[in-house]
Amino acid sequence: MVESIAKSKNKDFAVSLITPWVKGNMFVSDDDILKVRMQNTIFFGLIPAGMTKDNSPLSSVSNVYTSKEYKLSNIIIGLLLAIFGVMSLGSSFMTGLILAVIGVLLIGSGIKTTFAY
């Protein structure tokens, strides 16, 4: 007999390692409904704005797949910002550091993995 010791059905998770402040939630309710709540984002996926909600009967979930895509525009803009930030560290340390960090975040936001059902 297999028994679940700790069954937390409503736990938030970070949708990206780059942006841990953007949270999502996915669970199956007591009446076998798959409930998904994901935050919408702006500014290259860095700032949360709004929420997407979906409720689907568990019996209708089929064709589950994942895919990976690369947004070259985000990666190139992030790379340019990171390079410019590192180059300007000597003249203005804080400005250069902020630009470099934003650049690295933009590079990371250009790599997207999608889970769909």
CNS distance restraints for C-alpha pairs under 8 A (distance, minus, plus):
assign (resid   9 and name CA) (resid  27 and name CA) 5.75 0.50 0.50
assign (resid   9 and name CA) (resid  28 and name CA) 7.08 0.50 0.50
assign (resid   9 and name CA) (resid  29 and name CA) 7.57 0.50 0.50
assign (resid  10 and name CA) (resid  25 and name CA) 7.01 0.50 0.50
assign (resid  10 and name CA) (resid  26 and name CA) 7.37 0.50 0.50
assign (resid  10 and name CA) (resid  27 and name CA) 6.21 0.50 0.50
assign (resid  11 and name CA) (resid  25 and name CA) 6.38 0.50 0.50
assign (resid  11 and name CA) (resid  26 and name CA) 7.80 0.50 0.50
assign (resid  12 and name CA) (resid  23 and name CA) 6.09 0.50 0.50
assign (resid  12 and name CA) (resid  24 and name CA) 5.61 0.50 0.50
assign (resid  12 and name CA) (resid  25 and name CA) 4.83 0.50 0.50
assign (resid  12 and name CA) (resid  26 and name CA) 7.77 0.50 0.50
assign (resid  13 and name CA) (resid  23 and name CA) 5.43 0.50 0.50
assign (resid  13 and name CA) (resid  24 and name CA) 5.39 0.50 0.50
assign (resid  13 and name CA) (resid  25 and name CA) 6.26 0.50 0.50
assign (resid  14 and name CA) (resid  19 and name CA) 7.28 0.50 0.50
assign (resid  14 and name CA) (resid  20 and name CA) 4.99 0.50 0.50
assign (resid  14 and name CA) (resid  21 and name CA) 6.76 0.50 0.50
assign (resid  14 and name CA) (resid  22 and name CA) 5.85 0.50 0.50
assign (resid  14 and name CA) (resid  23 and name CA) 4.58 0.50 0.50
assign (resid  14 and name CA) (resid  24 and name CA) 6.19 0.50 0.50
assign (resid  15 and name CA) (resid  19 and name CA) 7.46 0.50 0.50
assign (resid  15 and name CA) (resid  20 and name CA) 7.10 0.50 0.50
assign (resid  15 and name CA) (resid  22 and name CA) 6.25 0.50 0.50
assign (resid  15 and name CA) (resid  23 and name CA) 5.76 0.50 0.50
assign (resid  15 and name CA) (resid  24 and name CA) 5.96 0.50 0.50
assign (resid  16 and name CA) (resid  20 and name CA) 6.08 0.50 0.50
assign (resid  16 and name CA) (resid  22 and name CA) 7.39 0.50 0.50
assign (resid  18 and name CA) (resid 105 and name CA) 6.27 0.50 0.50
assign (resid  18 and name CA) (resid 108 and name CA) 6.25 0.50 0.50
assign (resid  18 and name CA) (resid 109 and name CA) 7.12 0.50 0.50
assign (resid  19 and name CA) (resid  46 and name CA) 6.38 0.50 0.50
assign (resid  19 and name CA) (resid 105 and name CA) 7.97 0.50 0.50
assign (resid  22 and name CA) (resid  39 and name CA) 6.63 0.50 0.50
assign (resid  22 and name CA) (resid  46 and name CA) 7.84 0.50 0.50
assign (resid  22 and name CA) (resid  47 and name CA) 7.57 0.50 0.50
assign (resid  22 and name CA) (resid  48 and name CA) 6.09 0.50 0.50
assign (resid  23 and name CA) (resid  38 and name CA) 6.81 0.50 0.50
assign (resid  23 and name CA) (resid  39 and name CA) 6.51 0.50 0.50
assign (resid  24 and name CA) (resid  36 and name CA) 7.68 0.50 0.50
assign (resid  24 and name CA) (resid  37 and name CA) 5.69 0.50 0.50
assign (resid  24 and name CA) (resid  38 and name CA) 4.46 0.50 0.50
assign (resid  24 and name CA) (resid  39 and name CA) 6.35 0.50 0.50
assign (resid  25 and name CA) (resid  35 and name CA) 7.93 0.50 0.50
assign (resid  25 and name CA) (resid  36 and name CA) 5.75 0.50 0.50
assign (resid  25 and name CA) (resid  37 and name CA) 5.06 0.50 0.50
assign (resid  25 and name CA) (resid  38 and name CA) 6.40 0.50 0.50
assign (resid  26 and name CA) (resid  34 and name CA) 7.25 0.50 0.50
assign (resid  26 and name CA) (resid  35 and name CA) 5.68 0.50 0.50
assign (resid  26 and name CA) (resid  36 and name CA) 4.46 0.50 0.50
assign (resid  26 and name CA) (resid  37 and name CA) 6.42 0.50 0.50
assign (resid  27 and name CA) (resid  34 and name CA) 5.87 0.50 0.50
assign (resid  27 and name CA) (resid  35 and name CA) 5.50 0.50 0.50
assign (resid  27 and name CA) (resid  36 and name CA) 6.75 0.50 0.50
assign (resid  28 and name CA) (resid  32 and name CA) 5.88 0.50 0.50
assign (resid  28 and name CA) (resid  33 and name CA) 5.45 0.50 0.50
assign (resid  28 and name CA) (resid  34 and name CA) 4.49 0.50 0.50
assign (resid  28 and name CA) (resid  35 and name CA) 6.07 0.50 0.50
assign (resid  28 and name CA) (resid  58 and name CA) 7.65 0.50 0.50
assign (resid  29 and name CA) (resid  33 and name CA) 5.31 0.50 0.50
assign (resid  29 and name CA) (resid  34 and name CA) 6.53 0.50 0.50
assign (resid  29 and name CA) (resid  35 and name CA) 7.11 0.50 0.50
assign (resid  32 and name CA) (resid  57 and name CA) 6.23 0.50 0.50
assign (resid  32 and name CA) (resid  58 and name CA) 5.52 0.50 0.50
assign (resid  32 and name CA) (resid  59 and name CA) 7.91 0.50 0.50
assign (resid  33 and name CA) (resid  55 and name CA) 6.38 0.50 0.50
assign (resid  33 and name CA) (resid  56 and name CA) 5.57 0.50 0.50
assign (resid  33 and name CA) (resid  57 and name CA) 4.46 0.50 0.50
assign (resid  33 and name CA) (resid  58 and name CA) 5.31 0.50 0.50
assign (resid  34 and name CA) (resid  54 and name CA) 7.97 0.50 0.50
assign (resid  34 and name CA) (resid  55 and name CA) 5.66 0.50 0.50
assign (resid  34 and name CA) (resid  56 and name CA) 5.15 0.50 0.50
assign (resid  34 and name CA) (resid  57 and name CA) 5.95 0.50 0.50
assign (resid  34 and name CA) (resid  58 and name CA) 5.56 0.50 0.50
assign (resid  35 and name CA) (resid  53 and name CA) 7.48 0.50 0.50
assign (resid  35 and name CA) (resid  54 and name CA) 5.84 0.50 0.50
assign (resid  35 and name CA) (resid  55 and name CA) 4.64 0.50 0.50
assign (resid  35 and name CA) (resid  56 and name CA) 6.65 0.50 0.50
assign (resid  36 and name CA) (resid  52 and name CA) 7.97 0.50 0.50
assign (resid  36 and name CA) (resid  53 and name CA) 5.69 0.50 0.50
assign (resid  36 and name CA) (resid  54 and name CA) 5.14 0.50 0.50
assign (resid  36 and name CA) (resid  55 and name CA) 6.48 0.50 0.50
assign (resid  37 and name CA) (resid  51 and name CA) 6.79 0.50 0.50
assign (resid  37 and name CA) (resid  52 and name CA) 5.67 0.50 0.50
assign (resid  37 and name CA) (resid  53 and name CA) 4.56 0.50 0.50
assign (resid  37 and name CA) (resid  54 and name CA) 6.60 0.50 0.50
assign (resid  38 and name CA) (resid  51 and name CA) 5.73 0.50 0.50
assign (resid  38 and name CA) (resid  52 and name CA) 5.21 0.50 0.50
assign (resid  38 and name CA) (resid  53 and name CA) 6.60 0.50 0.50
assign (resid  39 and name CA) (resid  48 and name CA) 6.07 0.50 0.50
assign (resid  39 and name CA) (resid  49 and name CA) 6.69 0.50 0.50
assign (resid  39 and name CA) (resid  50 and name CA) 5.83 0.50 0.50
assign (resid  39 and name CA) (resid  51 and name CA) 4.31 0.50 0.50
assign (resid  39 and name CA) (resid  52 and name CA) 6.03 0.50 0.50
assign (resid  40 and name CA) (resid  48 and name CA) 5.78 0.50 0.50
assign (resid  40 and name CA) (resid  49 and name CA) 5.29 0.50 0.50
assign (resid  40 and name CA) (resid  50 and name CA) 5.19 0.50 0.50
assign (resid  40 and name CA) (resid  51 and name CA) 5.36 0.50 0.50
assign (resid  40 and name CA) (resid  52 and name CA) 6.58 0.50 0.50
assign (resid  41 and name CA) (resid  45 and name CA) 4.83 0.50 0.50
assign (resid  41 and name CA) (resid  46 and name CA) 6.48 0.50 0.50
assign (resid  41 and name CA) (resid  47 and name CA) 5.33 0.50 0.50
assign (resid  41 and name CA) (resid  48 and name CA) 4.30 0.50 0.50
assign (resid  41 and name CA) (resid  49 and name CA) 5.06 0.50 0.50
assign (resid  41 and name CA) (resid  50 and name CA) 7.30 0.50 0.50
assign (resid  42 and name CA) (resid  46 and name CA) 6.41 0.50 0.50
assign (resid  42 and name CA) (resid  47 and name CA) 5.33 0.50 0.50
assign (resid  42 and name CA) (resid  48 and name CA) 6.40 0.50 0.50
assign (resid  42 and name CA) (resid  49 and name CA) 6.43 0.50 0.50
assign (resid  43 and name CA) (resid  47 and name CA) 6.19 0.50 0.50
assign (resid  44 and name CA) (resid  74 and name CA) 7.07 0.50 0.50
assign (resid  44 and name CA) (resid 106 and name CA) 6.73 0.50 0.50
assign (resid  44 and name CA) (resid 109 and name CA) 6.58 0.50 0.50
assign (resid  45 and name CA) (resid 109 and name CA) 6.44 0.50 0.50
assign (resid  46 and name CA) (resid 105 and name CA) 7.82 0.50 0.50
assign (resid  46 and name CA) (resid 109 and name CA) 7.71 0.50 0.50
assign (resid  56 and name CA) (resid  60 and name CA) 7.05 0.50 0.50
assign (resid  56 and name CA) (resid  61 and name CA) 7.35 0.50 0.50
assign (resid  57 and name CA) (resid  61 and name CA) 7.05 0.50 0.50
assign (resid  61 and name CA) (resid 117 and name CA) 6.22 0.50 0.50
assign (resid  62 and name CA) (resid 117 and name CA) 6.03 0.50 0.50
assign (resid  63 and name CA) (resid 117 and name CA) 5.63 0.50 0.50
assign (resid  64 and name CA) (resid 115 and name CA) 7.46 0.50 0.50
assign (resid  64 and name CA) (resid 116 and name CA) 5.78 0.50 0.50
assign (resid  64 and name CA) (resid 117 and name CA) 4.31 0.50 0.50
assign (resid  65 and name CA) (resid 115 and name CA) 5.97 0.50 0.50
assign (resid  65 and name CA) (resid 116 and name CA) 5.58 0.50 0.50
assign (resid  65 and name CA) (resid 117 and name CA) 6.48 0.50 0.50
assign (resid  66 and name CA) (resid 113 and name CA) 6.88 0.50 0.50
assign (resid  66 and name CA) (resid 114 and name CA) 5.29 0.50 0.50
assign (resid  66 and name CA) (resid 115 and name CA) 4.51 0.50 0.50
assign (resid  66 and name CA) (resid 116 and name CA) 6.30 0.50 0.50
assign (resid  67 and name CA) (resid 113 and name CA) 5.60 0.50 0.50
assign (resid  67 and name CA) (resid 114 and name CA) 5.14 0.50 0.50
assign (resid  67 and name CA) (resid 115 and name CA) 6.83 0.50 0.50
assign (resid  68 and name CA) (resid 111 and name CA) 7.37 0.50 0.50
assign (resid  68 and name CA) (resid 112 and name CA) 5.64 0.50 0.50
assign (resid  68 and name CA) (resid 113 and name CA) 4.33 0.50 0.50
assign (resid  68 and name CA) (resid 114 and name CA) 6.24 0.50 0.50
assign (resid  69 and name CA) (resid 111 and name CA) 6.13 0.50 0.50
assign (resid  69 and name CA) (resid 112 and name CA) 5.28 0.50 0.50
assign (resid  69 and name CA) (resid 113 and name CA) 6.43 0.50 0.50
assign (resid  70 and name CA) (resid 110 and name CA) 5.56 0.50 0.50
assign (resid  70 and name CA) (resid 111 and name CA) 4.75 0.50 0.50
assign (resid  70 and name CA) (resid 112 and name CA) 6.20 0.50 0.50
assign (resid  71 and name CA) (resid  75 and name CA) 6.51 0.50 0.50
assign (resid  71 and name CA) (resid 110 and name CA) 4.65 0.50 0.50
assign (resid  71 and name CA) (resid 111 and name CA) 6.43 0.50 0.50
assign (resid  71 and name CA) (resid 112 and name CA) 7.73 0.50 0.50
assign (resid  72 and name CA) (resid  76 and name CA) 5.93 0.50 0.50
assign (resid  72 and name CA) (resid 110 and name CA) 6.59 0.50 0.50
assign (resid  73 and name CA) (resid  77 and name CA) 6.08 0.50 0.50
assign (resid  73 and name CA) (resid 110 and name CA) 7.57 0.50 0.50
assign (resid  74 and name CA) (resid  78 and name CA) 5.91 0.50 0.50
assign (resid  74 and name CA) (resid 106 and name CA) 5.73 0.50 0.50
assign (resid  74 and name CA) (resid 107 and name CA) 6.04 0.50 0.50
assign (resid  74 and name CA) (resid 109 and name CA) 6.86 0.50 0.50
assign (resid  74 and name CA) (resid 110 and name CA) 4.95 0.50 0.50
assign (resid  75 and name CA) (resid  79 and name CA) 5.99 0.50 0.50
assign (resid  75 and name CA) (resid 106 and name CA) 6.34 0.50 0.50
assign (resid  75 and name CA) (resid 107 and name CA) 4.31 0.50 0.50
assign (resid  75 and name CA) (resid 108 and name CA) 7.40 0.50 0.50
assign (resid  75 and name CA) (resid 109 and name CA) 7.67 0.50 0.50
assign (resid  75 and name CA) (resid 110 and name CA) 5.28 0.50 0.50
assign (resid  76 and name CA) (resid  80 and name CA) 6.19 0.50 0.50
assign (resid  76 and name CA) (resid 107 and name CA) 7.37 0.50 0.50
assign (resid  77 and name CA) (resid  81 and name CA) 6.20 0.50 0.50
assign (resid  77 and name CA) (resid 103 and name CA) 7.30 0.50 0.50
assign (resid  77 and name CA) (resid 106 and name CA) 7.28 0.50 0.50
assign (resid  77 and name CA) (resid 107 and name CA) 7.71 0.50 0.50
assign (resid  78 and name CA) (resid  82 and name CA) 6.02 0.50 0.50
assign (resid  78 and name CA) (resid 102 and name CA) 7.17 0.50 0.50
assign (resid  78 and name CA) (resid 103 and name CA) 3.92 0.50 0.50
assign (resid  78 and name CA) (resid 104 and name CA) 6.03 0.50 0.50
assign (resid  78 and name CA) (resid 105 and name CA) 7.19 0.50 0.50
assign (resid  78 and name CA) (resid 106 and name CA) 4.63 0.50 0.50
assign (resid  78 and name CA) (resid 107 and name CA) 4.84 0.50 0.50
assign (resid  79 and name CA) (resid  83 and name CA) 6.12 0.50 0.50
assign (resid  79 and name CA) (resid 103 and name CA) 5.91 0.50 0.50
assign (resid  79 and name CA) (resid 104 and name CA) 7.13 0.50 0.50
assign (resid  79 and name CA) (resid 106 and name CA) 7.93 0.50 0.50
assign (resid  79 and name CA) (resid 107 and name CA) 6.41 0.50 0.50
assign (resid  80 and name CA) (resid  84 and name CA) 6.05 0.50 0.50
assign (resid  80 and name CA) (resid 103 and name CA) 7.19 0.50 0.50
assign (resid  81 and name CA) (resid  85 and name CA) 5.92 0.50 0.50
assign (resid  81 and name CA) (resid  99 and name CA) 5.90 0.50 0.50
assign (resid  81 and name CA) (resid 100 and name CA) 6.17 0.50 0.50
assign (resid  81 and name CA) (resid 102 and name CA) 7.26 0.50 0.50
assign (resid  81 and name CA) (resid 103 and name CA) 4.73 0.50 0.50
assign (resid  82 and name CA) (resid  86 and name CA) 6.16 0.50 0.50
assign (resid  82 and name CA) (resid  99 and name CA) 6.14 0.50 0.50
assign (resid  82 and name CA) (resid 100 and name CA) 3.99 0.50 0.50
assign (resid  82 and name CA) (resid 101 and name CA) 6.91 0.50 0.50
assign (resid  82 and name CA) (resid 102 and name CA) 7.22 0.50 0.50
assign (resid  82 and name CA) (resid 103 and name CA) 4.34 0.50 0.50
assign (resid  82 and name CA) (resid 104 and name CA) 6.13 0.50 0.50
assign (resid  83 and name CA) (resid  87 and name CA) 6.14 0.50 0.50
assign (resid  83 and name CA) (resid 100 and name CA) 6.94 0.50 0.50
assign (resid  84 and name CA) (resid  88 and name CA) 6.19 0.50 0.50
assign (resid  84 and name CA) (resid  96 and name CA) 7.38 0.50 0.50
assign (resid  84 and name CA) (resid  99 and name CA) 7.33 0.50 0.50
assign (resid  84 and name CA) (resid 100 and name CA) 7.31 0.50 0.50
assign (resid  85 and name CA) (resid  89 and name CA) 6.33 0.50 0.50
assign (resid  85 and name CA) (resid  95 and name CA) 7.19 0.50 0.50
assign (resid  85 and name CA) (resid  96 and name CA) 3.98 0.50 0.50
assign (resid  85 and name CA) (resid  97 and name CA) 6.04 0.50 0.50
assign (resid  85 and name CA) (resid  98 and name CA) 7.20 0.50 0.50
assign (resid  85 and name CA) (resid  99 and name CA) 4.68 0.50 0.50
assign (resid  85 and name CA) (resid 100 and name CA) 4.44 0.50 0.50
assign (resid  85 and name CA) (resid 103 and name CA) 7.93 0.50 0.50
assign (resid  86 and name CA) (resid  96 and name CA) 5.86 0.50 0.50
assign (resid  86 and name CA) (resid  97 and name CA) 7.04 0.50 0.50
assign (resid  86 and name CA) (resid  99 and name CA) 7.97 0.50 0.50
assign (resid  86 and name CA) (resid 100 and name CA) 6.02 0.50 0.50
assign (resid  87 and name CA) (resid  96 and name CA) 7.28 0.50 0.50
assign (resid  88 and name CA) (resid  92 and name CA) 6.15 0.50 0.50
assign (resid  88 and name CA) (resid  93 and name CA) 7.10 0.50 0.50
assign (resid  88 and name CA) (resid  95 and name CA) 7.55 0.50 0.50
assign (resid  88 and name CA) (resid  96 and name CA) 4.98 0.50 0.50
assign (resid  89 and name CA) (resid  93 and name CA) 4.43 0.50 0.50
assign (resid  89 and name CA) (resid  94 and name CA) 7.40 0.50 0.50
assign (resid  89 and name CA) (resid  95 and name CA) 7.36 0.50 0.50
assign (resid  89 and name CA) (resid  96 and name CA) 4.58 0.50 0.50
assign (resid  89 and name CA) (resid  97 and name CA) 6.54 0.50 0.50
assign (resid  92 and name CA) (resid  96 and name CA) 6.08 0.50 0.50
assign (resid  93 and name CA) (resid  97 and name CA) 6.02 0.50 0.50
assign (resid  94 and name CA) (resid  98 and name CA) 6.09 0.50 0.50
assign (resid  95 and name CA) (resid  99 and name CA) 6.15 0.50 0.50
assign (resid  96 and name CA) (resid 100 and name CA) 6.05 0.50 0.50
assign (resid  97 and name CA) (resid 101 and name CA) 6.15 0.50 0.50
assign (resid  98 and name CA) (resid 102 and name CA) 6.17 0.50 0.50
assign (resid  99 and name CA) (resid 103 and name CA) 6.01 0.50 0.50
assign (resid 100 and name CA) (resid 104 and name CA) 6.23 0.50 0.50
assign (resid 101 and name CA) (resid 105 and name CA) 6.25 0.50 0.50
assign (resid 102 and name CA) (resid 106 and name CA) 6.15 0.50 0.50
assign (resid 103 and name CA) (resid 107 and name CA) 6.22 0.50 0.50
assign (resid 104 and name CA) (resid 108 and name CA) 6.30 0.50 0.50
assign (resid 105 and name CA) (resid 109 and name CA) 6.15 0.50 0.50
assign (resid 106 and name CA) (resid 110 and name CA) 6.41 0.50 0.50
assign (resid 107 and name CA) (resid 111 and name CA) 7.49 0.50 0.50
